[in-house]
Amino acid sequence: MSLIEVSGIDRDRIVDEHLVPDEYFCPICQYLLWKPRSCSSCQHLFCEKCIQIWIGNVNSVNRCPFRCEPFEDRRCPPYVQSMLNRINIHCRNSSFGCDKILSYNLLEQHENTECEHLTQQCFDCQKLVLVSKLNEHQKIPGLCIPYPIKCTICQNYISKSLFRDHFHQCCQMKTDQLMDQRYQDEILQTRTHDQLQPPINGMELIQNRIDTIQMYEHQRHMSRLPTTLKGVDEVRQTVIDDAQILTI
């Protein structure tokens, strides 16, 4: 992922920002479009990274932010890219001493490799830090204050030092709820002609478990948690078992 995809290009960095139409700003992140993609139905434009995250969210169900369903991705019109390439932008490292102003299509290479004041976004506190000062920033007390992490299960923000234990507890509680729900369903099921009959809301329960697994995976990706979480494999197996029952 490029540095621009991480931090975005806000309006303050754009030369003559007032001349850039609002449709050239992503409706999801509100920054200048980066690697724009278009919805084939409503024609709205989005950053490539933003729309990928949006449609991959369990609550979006492959629906565009403007409710087009299913979302169908397509390349943006050539005139859009041409317009973007004419925009001049201040280097994001201007506060560190860089005075360069570059065109949209040259900005990424400059900020990634050519700038004399290369910076990197600290993973813990999300601040831009000079690459040459990154070790100092992370090691000297008080320079780096970790940004709270949002738990995808309970939606609360938890400090980094407490997050690992918190998320494991949230995972276990969610897993226990799902397994208890499945156990109660099995008690209510009846056998007809020696075949196990699925509960009336079987597909809903399976989707609920799939959504839960996706939340686990998303959290691991965003917060670099361990790849093994107690109970997740058990939930995955119930999805397989229940899907087989529904096909009987």
C-alpha positions in Angstrom: 0.0 0.0 0.0 1.4 3.4 -1.0 1.9 6.2 1.5 -0.8 8.2 -0.2 -3.3 5.4 0.3 -2.5 5.4 4.0 -2.8 9.1 4.7 -4.8 10.5 1.7 -4.5 14.0 0.1 -6.6 16.6 1.9 -7.8 19.9 0.5 -5.2 22.0 2.2 -2.4 20.5 0.2 -4.0 21.2 -3.2 -3.0 24.3 -5.1 -6.1 26.3 -6.0 -8.3 23.8 -4.2 -11.4 25.9 -4.8 -11.1 25.1 -8.6 -11.4 21.3 -8.0 -15.0 20.1 -8.2 -16.4 18.2 -5.2 -16.9 15.1 -7.3 -13.1 14.7 -7.4 -13.1 14.0 -3.7 -14.0 10.5 -2.5 -17.4 10.4 -0.7 -16.0 7.7 1.7 -12.7 9.2 3.0 -13.4 12.8 1.8 -9.8 13.1 0.4 -8.8 13.7 -3.2 -9.6 10.6 -5.3 -6.7 8.2 -5.5 -6.6 5.4 -8.2 -10.3 6.2 -8.7 -12.9 3.5 -9.5 -16.5 4.0 -10.6 -19.8 2.4 -9.7 -21.2 1.1 -13.0 -24.8 1.9 -11.9 -24.7 5.4 -10.3 -21.3 6.5 -11.8 -20.0 7.9 -8.5 -16.3 7.8 -8.1 -14.3 6.4 -5.1 -10.7 5.7 -4.2 -9.8 2.2 -5.1 -8.8 1.3 -1.6 -11.9 2.9 0.0 -14.4 1.1 -2.2 -12.7 -2.2 -1.7 -12.9 -1.9 2.1 -16.5 -0.7 1.8 -17.8 -3.6 -0.2 -15.8 -6.0 1.9 -17.5 -4.9 5.1 -20.0 -7.4 6.5 -22.6 -4.6 6.8 -22.3 -3.4 3.2 -23.2 -6.8 1.5 -21.5 -5.8 -1.8 -23.6 -2.6 -2.0 -22.2 0.7 -3.1 -22.4 3.7 -0.6 -25.3 5.0 -2.8 -27.2 1.7 -2.4 -26.5 0.3 -5.8 -26.7 -3.5 -5.5 -24.8 -5.5 -6.4 -21.9 -3.2 -6.7 -20.1 -3.5 -10.1 -16.7 -1.9 -10.3 -15.4 -0.2 -13.5 -12.6 2.0 -14.5 -13.2 5.7 -14.2 -13.7 7.7 -17.4 -10.4 8.9 -19.1 -11.3 12.6 -18.6 -11.4 12.1 -14.8 -7.8 10.9 -14.8 -6.8 13.6 -17.2 -8.3 16.2 -14.8 -6.6 14.7 -11.8 -3.2 14.8 -13.5 -3.5 18.6 -14.0 -3.9 19.1 -10.2 -0.8 20.4 -8.4 -0.2 19.3 -4.8 2.2 20.2 -2.0 4.4 17.3 -0.8 3.0 15.8 2.4 6.4 16.4 4.0 6.2 20.2 3.7 6.1 20.5 7.5 9.5 18.7 7.6 11.1 21.1 5.1 10.1 20.0 1.7 8.9 22.8 -0.6 8.1 20.8 -3.7 4.8 21.1 -5.5 4.1 18.2 -7.9 1.5 17.2 -10.3 -0.9 14.4 -9.2 0.8 11.8 -11.4 4.3 12.5 -10.1 3.4 12.8 -6.4 3.6 9.2 -5.4 7.1 8.6 -6.7 8.3 11.8 -5.1 6.8 11.0 -1.6 7.9 7.3 -1.7 11.5 7.6 -2.9 12.7 11.0 -4.1 11.8 13.4 -1.3 14.8 14.6 0.8 12.6 14.5 3.9 11.1 11.0 3.6 8.5 10.2 6.3 6.6 7.2 7.5 3.3 6.9 9.3 3.9 5.4 12.8 1.7 2.3 13.1 1.1 2.9 16.8 0.2 6.6 16.9 -0.6 7.3 13.2 1.7 10.4 13.1 4.0 11.2 10.3 7.6 10.8 11.4 10.9 11.3 9.5 12.3 7.9 8.5 15.6 8.9 10.0 13.9 9.6 13.3 11.5 6.6 13.5 13.5 4.5 15.9 13.9 7.5 18.2 10.2 8.3 18.0 9.2 4.7 19.0 11.8 4.3 21.8 11.9 7.6 23.7 9.0 7.8 26.3 6.4 10.4 25.5 7.1 10.8 21.8 4.8 8.0 20.6 1.4 7.7 22.3 -0.4 4.6 20.8 -3.7 5.3 19.1 -6.7 3.3 20.6 -7.8 0.3 18.5 -11.4 -0.2 17.6 -12.7 -3.7 18.4 -14.8 -5.0 15.5 -17.0 -7.1 17.9 -18.0 -4.7 20.7 -17.2 -1.5 18.7 -15.4 0.0 21.6 -11.9 1.7 21.4 -9.3 0.0 23.6 -5.8 1.1 24.4 -3.1 -0.9 22.5 -1.6 -2.3 25.7 -4.9 -3.8 26.7 -6.3 -4.7 23.3 -4.9 -8.2 22.8 -6.5 -9.5 26.0 -9.7 -7.6 25.4 -10.2 -8.9 21.9 -9.5 -12.5 22.9 -12.2 -12.2 25.6 -14.6 -10.6 23.1 -13.9 -13.5 20.6 -14.5 -16.1 23.3 -17.8 -14.5 24.4 -19.0 -14.2 20.8 -18.0 -17.8 20.1 -19.7 -19.1 23.2 -22.9 -17.3 22.2 -22.8 -18.8 18.7 -22.2 -22.3 20.0 -24.9 -22.0 22.6 -27.3 -20.8 19.9 -26.5 -23.8 17.8 -26.9 -26.2 20.8 -30.4 -24.8 21.5 -31.3 -25.2 17.8 -30.2 -28.8 17.8 -32.5 -29.5 20.8 -35.4 -28.0 18.9 -34.8 -30.0 15.8 -36.7 -33.1 15.0 -35.9 -36.1 12.9 -38.1 -37.1 9.9 -37.2 -40.3 8.0 -33.9 -40.5 9.9 -32.8 -37.2 8.6 -31.9 -34.2 10.7 -34.1 -31.3 9.8 -32.5 -27.8 9.8 -34.0 -25.0 11.9 -36.4 -22.7 10.2 -33.9 -19.8 10.3 -30.9 -22.0 9.4 -29.6 -19.8 6.7 -29.7 -16.7 8.9 -27.7 -18.5 11.6 -25.1 -19.6 9.1 -24.7 -16.1 7.8 -24.4 -14.8 11.3 -21.4 -17.2 11.9 -19.8 -16.3 8.6 -20.1 -12.6 9.5 -18.5 -13.3 12.8 -15.5 -15.1 11.2 -15.1 -12.1 8.8 -15.0 -9.8 11.8 -12.2 -11.9 13.3 -10.2 -11.8 10.0 -10.7 -8.1 9.5 -9.5 -7.3 13.1 -6.5 -9.5 12.7 -5.6 -7.7 9.5 -6.1 -4.2 10.9 -4.4 -4.7 14.4 -1.8 -7.4 13.6 -3.2 -9.9 16.1 -2.1 -13.5 16.2 -3.5 -15.7 13.4 -4.8 -18.3 15.9 -7.8 -17.4 18.0 -9.5 -20.0 20.3 -12.9 -21.1 19.1 -12.7 -19.7 15.5 -12.1 -23.1 13.9 -15.0 -24.5 15.9 -17.3 -21.8 14.5 -16.0 -22.5 11.0 -16.8 -26.2 11.4 -20.4 -25.4 12.4 -20.8 -23.4 9.2 -19.8 -26.4 7.2 -21.9 -28.8 9.2 -25.1 -26.7 9.0 -24.6 -25.9 5.3 -24.5 -29.7 4.7 -27.7 -30.2 6.7 -29.5 -27.5 4.7 -28.7 -29.3 1.4 -30.2 -32.5 2.6 
